[in-house]
């Protein structure tokens, strides 16, 4: 048998734009299809919008009524921030939602002795919310300054494709604890959801209805509708009646207490919880979470650009997006969302699952967020979907984002021992160090950093509990210090060098130019 020639084996040359998308960042489906896709992104964003207030508000002393108001406020601010980011920020199709990165300093504020000693639960909730607002308002200046001064853009020029592989990969892989571990809390609905979603989005994606791949395009909506109905039947029939309390919370469709507590109409407004209070230690601690959000969002923007079939965002555009994200955290502090803002990783993954990277679809989803956050009862109906259903979808969507990070390896030389070392060590430590912090906290009932300086504890614990942040610190340091003199080509730098500046590639203007001819007043560098 004749040996195959090299040119017959290598069929996949590196491509700076991901191919095979029905609609890329600046092409749009029909209005009807775009509205349905936008509603699908809105439904997906509800998972994070509900679970974060559900975790924090009871600890703050809040009631179900307070939780509903915080959910509504978080959705409202998410809609505003998403519109601002897609119009004036990176212009990538990204949802800017609530962030888990802020939990470490926020829980620290909740446990502050001056707040914990307040006897009245409602007053404790209000005072804690105001303290969180003050810390968010002050700490938002980090992203605003780094973004609008272009300092983050300058820093990003040290990021090679090799250095970004672990960061983007762990933006997805680092969220593994929100996948099957949560599905396992109620396998009766979680496992059917996972199997059905994979079947519809992958195995049955070629089924067309009026030339539209409806099962691939709307597999999330169809799966959630079917499994949510199934879960409601199980709840109504008493299937979980004799289950443990934990199983009932994760399985039943009537345990969220959102619909009964939600007002018919309520418009969130700034300072609705009262005037924010400011504490230097709490603000410094929150800055660590803002820094983590900055790094996680940088990785998510890189993934979103790929899944929107766009070129990598230039340094100027990335920095502009971070500046607007800082404005988003400022708004979160003013409105009182109980957490800061970051790019929603699950919505980035949905771009790949549907093969629709259209910016208009995300802008429509932002409209749904604002609309249903004001119409409380209707929004609460959708928000009462059990989180286990969302966790099943996360297993797929987080995996897609992680795979996008691994796809950057195509620009590098993986026959280089240097590159193998950097990739392997940074991914391993990016997973291993946060896992140590998590397991230590679980066993000792406090995080590894446990000094008398609360702000210092928050800094260390927040930064090293984030897989993408640890991965970036390790990967970028090694990539820019280890045998760097002759490694530019191996690192993949020639592939990205033309995307460092706005005018380095003609496609940048097509994807990232500001609307309304604003580039005349804010010329890109």
N, C-alpha and C positions, 0 to 999 in steps of 0.2 A: 504494500500500500504506500503510495507516494506521500511524502511529508507535506503538510499544509504550509503554504507560504505565510510570512508574517502579515502581509497586507490582507490576506484572507481571514486572519484571526482577529485583527484589530478593526472592529466595526464602529467603535464609539469614540470619536474624537471629542475633546473637551468643548463645551458650549457655554458661553457666558449668559445665555438666555435659555430657560427651560422650555422645551417644545411640547406640543401636544395639547395646548390649552385652547378651549373653545373661544374664550374671551379673555384678553389680557387686560392690563391696568387701564388703558384708555379706550377700550372697545366695549360696547354695551349691548346686553341682550335686549329683547323687546321690553316695553314697560311692564306688561303683565308678568313676564318671567322675572324681571328685575325685582318687582315688588314681592313676589313669592320667595325669591332667594334672599331678599333683605329681611323678610319675616323669619326665615330660617336662621339667619345669623342672630337676630334678636332673641329667638328662643334659646339658642345655644349660649348666649351671654347670660342668661338667667341663672345658670348653675352657680357661677362665682358671685353674682349679685345677691343671691339669697344666702349662700353658705357662710360668707364672711360676716354679715350682720347676725346670722343665727349663732355663730361661734362667740361673737364679741358682746352683743347687746345684753344677754342674760348675765354675763360676768360683770357688766357695768352697772347692773341693778335695774335694767330696763324691762318693760312689760312687752307683751305681744304687740300692743299698739305702737310702742316705741320701735320695735323691730320692723314693723311694716313701714313706718315713716322713714327709717334709715334705708331700707331696701328701695323705696320709691326715690329717695334722694340720690342714692348711689346710681340707680338707673338713669335718672335725669341728668346727672353730671357726666355719666358715661356717654350719653347721647351728645351732649354739648362738646365734650372733649374729642369725640370721634369726628364730629363735623369740623372742628377747628384743625385737627391733625390732617384730615383728608383734603381740606381746602388750602391751608396755609403752612402746614408742617412738612413732613416728608412727602405728602400726597400719596403715600402707599395705602392700599386697601386694608387698613388695620383698625380694629376696635380698641379703644383706650378705656379699659375697665378697671375694676378694683384689683388690688395687688395683695398677695399673701406675704410679700417681702416685708410688709410693715407690721406684721403680727408681733414680732419680737419686741420692738420698742412700745407698741400699743399695749401689749399685755403688761409690760413693765410700768406703764403709766397707770393701768387699772389697779395694780398692786401697790401703788405709791401709798405710803402710810397716811399722808394727809387726806387722801381721797377714801381709802378703805375704812377709815374711822367714822365716816358720815353714816349716821344711823338710818335716816330716811332713804329708801331705795331710789325713789324718783329724783331726789336731790343729788344723790351720788351719781346717778346716770347723767344728769345734766352737767354736773361739775366735771365729771370724767370726759364727757364729750367735748366740753369747752377746752379742757387741757389738751386733748388730742388735736382739736382744731388749731390751737395756738402753735403747737409743735409742728404741724403740717405747714402752716403759713410761713413760719420762719425757715424751715428746712427746704421748702420749695425753691428758695433762692439759689441753692446749689445747682440744680439743673438749669434754672433761668440764666445764671451767670455763665456756666460752662457751655450752654447752648448758644446764646446770643453773642457771646464774646468770641465764638469760633474755637475756643480752647479744646472742646471735645473733638471737633473736626481735625485739629492739629494732632491730637492724641491718636485718632483713628488711622492716621497715616502709618502708624507702626503695626497696624493689623494686616497680616498677610492671609491668604486663603488657608494656609496651614494653621495659623494662630486662631482663626475663626472656626475651624472644624470642631474643636472641643466645646467652644462657647455655644454655638448654635445647636450642636447635638445635645448638650445638657440642658438647654432651654426646654427640650422635649423630654429626654430621658430623666432629667432631674425631678420631674413631676410624677415619677412612677408610683409614689405613695397615694396619689389621687386617682389611680387607675384601678387595677384589679383588687387591691386591698379593700377598697370601698365597695366594689362589685360583690366581693365575698361576704359583705355584711347582709346582703339579701340576694342570694343567687337565684331565687325564684323569679325575680324580674330582671336582675342585672345580666345574667347569662343569656336569656332569650334576647335581650336588647343587643348585646354584643354580637351574637350569631346573626340576628336579623339584619343589623346594620351592615355587617361585612357581606352578607349574601346579596342585599339589594344594591349596595354601592360598587361591588366588584364583580360578583358572578352573574348578576342579572342586568348589568349596566348597558348591555347592547340592545335591550328591548326598547323600541321606539314607539311613541304615540304622537302621530302627526309630525314625524321627523324629529321629535324631541326625545333625548334619552332621559325620560322622566324619572326612572328609578335611580339612575346615577345622580341626577341633578337634585332631586328632592328626597333622597334616601333618609336623611335625618328627620325631616318632618313626618314622613310616612312611618318610620320606625318608632318614633316617640309617640305618635298618635295611637298606633296599634298596642304598644307595650303599656302605655299609660292607661288605656281602656282595660287591658288585661289585668293590670295592677288594681284598678278600681273594682273590677269584678271579684278579684280575690279578697279585697278589703270588705266589700259589701256582703260576700258570702260567708264571712267569718273565718277565712282560712288562717288568719294571723291572731285569732282571738285568744288562743292559749300560748302564744309565743312569748319570748322574753321581751322586756321593755325595749331593749336595744334593737331587736328585730322589728318590733312594731314601728319604732321611730324611722327606721330605714326602709320599710316595706309599705306601710300603709299610706294611702293617699289623703287621709283626713287628719294628719298629725301636725301639719305645718302651722295651723292656726293663722293663716294669712288672710283668707277671704273674709272671715267673720270680723277681723280686726281692721280691715282696710276701709278707708272712707271712699265714697263714690267719686268725689273730685277733690284733689288736693295739689296745689302748685308749690313745690319746694322753693324756698327763697333764701338768700344769704342771711347768716346770723339768726336762723330760725330757732336755734337752741339757746340763744343769748350771746353776750359778748365773749369772745375767746379769751382764755387766760394764758399767760406766757411764763414759762419756766426755762431757764438757761439749760439745765441738765437734761430735761426732757427734749428740748429742741436739738441739742447736740446728739443725743441718742437717735432721734428720728432722722438725722442727716445720714446715718449709716444706711438706713432703709432706702433713702432717696438715691444713694450711691448704688446700692444693689439693684434698684429699679432701673437706673440708668444703664447698667451693664446688661441686665436681662432684656431690656427693650432694644438695645443695640443688636443683640443676637436675633431677636424676633424681627426687627426691621430687615436684617439681611435675609432671613428666611422668607419674609413676606414679599420682598422684591423678587426672589426666585420663583415663588408660587404665584406671582402676578405676571410671570413671563416678562419681567423688566430687567434692566441691567442693575448691577450693585449701586446703591445710592452713593453719590459723590460725598466727600467729606463735608462740604458746605451744606448739603441737603440733610445729611444725618444730624449735623449740629443744629440746624434750624428745627428739626423735628424734636430734638431733646429740649430745646428752648420752649417750644409749645407744650411739651409734656410737663415741664416745670410750671407753666401757667395752669395746666390741668390739675396738678397737685395743689396749687394755690386755690383754685376753685373748690377742690375737695375740702380744703380747710375752711373756706368761707361758708360753704353750704352745710358742712357737717356730715360727711359720708362714713365716718369712723375708720377710713383707711385711705391710702394714697392711690395713685394711678400708675398703670403700666400697660404694655401691649398685651391684649388677650391672646394667649398662645393657642387656645382651642379654635378661635376664629381664624387664625392664620392657617391652622391645619385644615379647616373646612374649605379654604380656597383650593387646596390641592385635591381634596376628596371630590369636590364638584367640578373641578377643572374650570372654574370661573373666577378670575382674578380682577373683576371689574371694580373700579373705584366707586361707580354709581351705586352698585349693590350695597356697599358698606354705608354709603351716605343715606340710603333709604332705610337701612336697619337702624341708623341713628335716629331717624324720624320716628320709627316705631318705639324706640326706647323712651323718647321724650313724651310721645303721645300716651303710651300705656302707663308711664310713671305718674301722669296727671290723673288719668282715669283709673283710680285705685282698685276698684273691684275687678275690672277686666284684667288689669295687670296681675293682680293677686291670683287670679284663676290659673294663668299660665305659670306663675311663679311657684305654684303648689306642686309641680311635678317633682316626684321623689329624686333626691340627688343621686341615688344609685343608678338611675337611668342615664344621667349625664356622665357619671363615672365610666359606664360601659363605652360611651362614645369617645371619652378621653383616651381610652386604650388605643384607639385607632388614630385619632387626630394628633395626640402628642407624639406618637410614633412616626407620623408623616413629617412633622417638624424636625424631629431628631434625624431622620433620614436625609432631609435637605442639608443639614449640617455635614453629614458624612459625604454628601455629593460634592462638597468643595474639595475633596481629596483628588478629584479628577484633574485639578490644576497643578497638583504637586507631584513630586517624584517620590513615590512610595517604595522605591528600591533603595532609598537612602536610609541608612541606619540612624542618622540624625533625626530625620522626620519621623521614623517609627518610634524613636525614643520620646520625642516631644508629644506626639499624638497619644501614645499609650499612657505615659506618666500623667499628663494633664487630665485625660478622661478618668483614669483610675482615681487620682486624688480628688478630682471634682465630685466624684461619687462618694469616696471613702471618708473624706474629712467631714462633710455635712452629716453623713450617717453616724459618725462618732459623736458629733454634737447632739444629734437627736437621741441616740441610745443613752448617752450620759445623762441628758436632761430627764429622760424617762426613768432612769434608775435612781438618780440622786435628788430628783424633784427640784433641781436648779441647773442652769446651764454651766458649762465648764468655766467661763469667765464669771466669777462671783465675788468681786471685790466690793469695797464700800462705795466706790465711784460708779453709780448706776449708769451714767452716760458711757463710761468706758466699757462696762459689761455689754451694753446694747450694741456698741460699735463692733466688738469682737464677735459676739454671738450672732448678730444679723449678717455680717459679712461672711463668716465661715459656715453659716447654715445654708448658704445659697450655692448650689452646684455650678451654675454658669459663672458666678463671681470668682469662685475658687479656680475654675478652669481658665478663666481669662488671666488671672494673676499669674498662674503657673505657666500657661502656654505662651503668653506674650513676653514674659520675662525670658524663658528659655529660647524662644524663637528669635529674640533680638540680642542675645548674649552668647549663644552657643554656636561656634563655627560659622558666624554670620557673614564673614568676609566674602566667601565665594558661593554662598547658598541662595542668592536671590532667585535664580531660576528654579531651584529645587523647592523653594518656599512658595512658588506660584506668583511672585510679585509682578512679572511681566504681564500676566493676565489682567491684573487689577490696576496697573499703574495709570491706564488711560481713564479710569473711572474715579481717580482721586479728585480731579477738577471738573467743574460743570461743563466746560468746553472741550474736555478731553475726548469726548465721544459724541457724535451727532445725536444719538438716541437719548442722551440725557435731557436734552431740551424737550423732546417729545413726551417723556415720562414725568419730569419733575419741575417743569416751568410753572410758576404761580399763576392763578387765574386772574381775570380782570386786568391783564397787562401790568400786574404789580411788579414784574421784574424790572420795569423802568425805574422804579423808586428803590428797589432792593436788588441791585445787580449781583448775580452770583459770582463767586470767585472761582 
